[in-house]
Amino acid sequence: MPTKFKPVLYGLGVFAVYILLTYILRLVTNRMPIDAEFLGVFTTNDLLLGLVVSIILTFSHERKKRLK
């Protein structure tokens, strides 16, 4: 697998985990947003926050790998 593709997969995995945790927490607490734009569950802010979290964690993970 190309080395440039691994960080992308890692970032997608982080984003998927974030979305899954957000969905589960919303179901458990019964707090679905009224203005949800995506799949009736997620707002634009949720997706942007997930994107920022995945970029930061991917950058941190790659940096940590290079320091070893």
C-alpha positions in Angstrom: 0.0 0.0 0.0 1.4 3.4 -0.9 2.6 5.4 2.1 0.6 8.5 1.0 -2.6 6.5 1.3 -2.2 5.3 4.9 -2.8 8.8 6.5 -5.9 9.2 4.4 -7.2 5.8 5.7 -6.3 6.7 9.2 -8.2 10.0 8.9 -11.3 8.3 7.5 -11.2 5.9 10.3 -11.0 8.7 12.9 -13.9 10.5 11.2 -16.0 7.3 11.1 -15.4 6.7 14.8 -16.4 10.3 15.6 -19.6 10.1 13.6 -20.5 6.7 15.1 -19.9 8.1 18.7 -21.9 11.2 17.9 -24.8 9.1 16.6 -24.8 6.7 19.6 -24.7 9.5 22.1 -27.6 11.3 20.4 -29.6 8.1 20.4 -28.9 7.4 24.1 -29.6 10.9 25.3 -32.5 11.3 22.9 -31.3 14.7 21.7 -31.6 14.7 17.9 -31.1 18.1 16.4 -34.2 19.8 14.8 -32.1 21.4 11.9 -30.2 18.2 11.0 -29.1 18.4 7.3 -27.4 15.1 6.8 -29.3 11.8 7.3 -31.6 13.6 9.7 -29.0 13.2 12.5 -26.0 15.4 11.7 -25.6 19.2 11.3 -23.0 20.9 9.3 -21.2 21.9 12.5 -21.0 18.2 13.5 -19.4 17.2 10.3 -16.9 20.2 10.3 -15.9 19.4 13.9 -15.4 15.8 12.9 -13.2 16.9 10.0 -11.1 19.1 12.2 -10.7 16.4 14.8 -9.7 13.8 12.2 -7.1 16.2 10.6 -5.6 17.1 14.0 -5.4 13.4 15.1 -4.0 12.3 11.8 -1.3 15.0 11.8 -0.4 14.1 15.4 -0.3 10.4 14.6 2.0 10.9 11.6 4.3 13.2 13.5 4.5 10.7 16.3 5.4 7.9 13.8 8.2 10.0 12.4 9.8 10.7 15.8 10.2 7.1 16.6 
